[in-house]
Amino acid sequence: MKPMLYLTLTALFFTGQVMADCTKPTTDAKIPNGSKATKEEMVVAQRAVKAYNDGVKEYQECLKTEQDGEIAKGGDKLTDEQRQKIVDKYIKLSNDEYDKVQKLADKFNVELRAYKAKNPA
């Protein structure tokens, strides 16, 4: 009885992993014009960028869990090519979100430099 329960729970665990459907993070970050922005506007933008970055990290962790679950589901039946195809799919999803957060952070940093130039310490 116990082995059957263990197998059932294991199957449910891996099925849940594959079916997790990771949610892409979103942001409503508005990056102000640094040469005209107030300190408060820059702080709000910085917090939004950090929150989005944290969301992307969580998304990437979820994707890794989904990837591992999909590979485990295939087990020994997966060829190296099939396994690589799965890995490539999740790498692309992860990199796409990383690129978005990086562009937002780059934009913020440009405006932060403008803000600092206009408001020297």
Number of C-alpha atoms within 10 A of each C-alpha: 5 7 8 9 10 11 11 11 12 12 13 12 13 19 16 13 22 20 12 14 11 17 13 15 17 13 13 9 17 15 22 18 17 22 15 13 17 13 14 9 16 20 12 15 20 19 13 19 22 15 16 21 22 14 19 22 16 16 20 23 14 19 24 18 18 23 21 18 20 19 20 17 16 13 11 9 11 13 11 10 9 13 17 13 12 16 16 13 12 19 15 11 14 20 13 11 20 17 11 14 22 13 12 19 20 12 14 22 15 13 20 23 13 16 20 13 12 13 14 6 5
